[in-house]
């Protein structure tokens, strides 16, 4: 009798572990999909936002502040695409002071507390700051990703974009969930 109870308990444990593994796998796939979409949004922003002309860069530079799941999908895009005939270069920055000379700066949610410091460093620079934490567009990022009904969407701070000298295609503004 005791042996039968142990076998049942063992079977229940195996089923439980398999369910947990499946949930972890599904979650990992959802995160991967989310960051693939965010990476493609970032790339497509370059088609709908015009940077001020005084840039003599030989590459189109995108910085990621710290580690983020967006790195791999951005690297894949960079290996296949260009922005206005410029090769795309992705860099992971561990220090905020290095944000100068980047066209796009992506600030992951975990690093969002660095927004104000980055804004100060880029006060007269045409850099597009992209974030992914609630209310960051209201705090001064140009574009902020949000999840609505399990879908990746974005908000735009149009006043920040105008202040930096960006020209924004009206079709991009139509896609934004909020415009500040």
Secondary structure as GFF3:
##gff-version 3
##sequence-region A 1 180
A	DSSP	alpha_helix	2	48	.	.	.	ID=ss1
A	DSSP	beta_strand	49	50	.	.	.	ID=ss2
A	DSSP	beta_strand	59	65	.	.	.	ID=ss3
A	DSSP	alpha_helix	70	80	.	.	.	ID=ss4
A	DSSP	beta_strand	82	83	.	.	.	ID=ss5
A	DSSP	beta_strand	86	93	.	.	.	ID=ss6
A	DSSP	three_ten_helix	96	99	.	.	.	ID=ss7
A	DSSP	beta_strand	104	107	.	.	.	ID=ss8
A	DSSP	three_ten_helix	109	114	.	.	.	ID=ss9
A	DSSP	alpha_helix	115	121	.	.	.	ID=ss10
A	DSSP	beta_strand	128	131	.	.	.	ID=ss11
A	DSSP	beta_strand	143	148	.	.	.	ID=ss12
A	DSSP	beta_strand	151	156	.	.	.	ID=ss13
A	DSSP	alpha_helix	158	163	.	.	.	ID=ss14
A	DSSP	beta_strand	167	168	.	.	.	ID=ss15
A	DSSP	alpha_helix	170	175	.	.	.	ID=ss16
A	DSSP	beta_strand	178	179	.	.	.	ID=ss17
###
